[in-house]
Amino acid sequence: MKQISSVFSSLVLTLFTSISFAAEIEKTDKLKTLSGSPLNSSAVLETFGGLLLVLAIIAFLAWLLRRTGQFNSAANGEMKIIAGLSLGSREKAILLQVGEQQILVGVTSQHVQTLHVLENNIETENKTKTVTSGFAEKLQQMMKQQGDKS
């Protein structure tokens, strides 16, 4: 008797399983057809949400560039920052070129003060060229070493 009931229960289980699979296939076929307008309120909200996210990222990056000082604009080329040195969390010493004169300025979050007006200008163009050429030489040496290993 136990064998008959187990065979009967497995037969019923198989029947219900096949019926549920058939119902699932009908459901997915109905889902594949376009029954409504593709432009609905959720699609519009998703699009505007993505747009707002992109605009927020752009505004954040602009704020970050301005905050880090990478977005400095020159005043008609007459004034530019030559060098800067961080002295603390909010203090900096900045060397400015104003026309032909160089000025060392101390900058804090609350105050800007002239520290020294240089009598002899510091030449910075030669130093950047030597650093660049030194880097180029080191890069060529590393490339030769990589070529020798291969």
Stockholm file with secondary structure:
# STOCKHOLM 1.0

chainA/1-150         MKQISSVFSSLVLTLFTSISFAAEIEKTDKLKTLSGSPLNSSAVLETFGGLLLVLAIIAFLAWLLRRTGQFNSAANGEMKIIAGLSLGSREKAILLQVGEQQILVGVTSQHVQTLHVLENNIETENKTKTVTSGFAEKLQQMMKQQGDKS
#=GR chainA/1-150 SS CHHHHHHHHHHHHHHHHHHHHHHHHHHHHHHHSCCSCSCCHHHHHHHHHHHHHHHHHHHHHHHHHHHHTTTCCCSTTSEEEEEEEECSSSCEEEEEEETTEEEEEEECSSCEEEEEEESSCCCCHHHHHHHHHHHHHHHHHHHHHHHHHC
#=GC SS_cons         CHHHHHHHHHHHHHHHHHHHHHHHHHHHHHHHSCCSCSCCHHHHHHHHHHHHHHHHHHHHHHHHHHHHTTTCCCSTTSEEEEEEEECSSSCEEEEEEETTEEEEEEECSSCEEEEEEESSCCCCHHHHHHHHHHHHHHHHHHHHHHHHHC
//
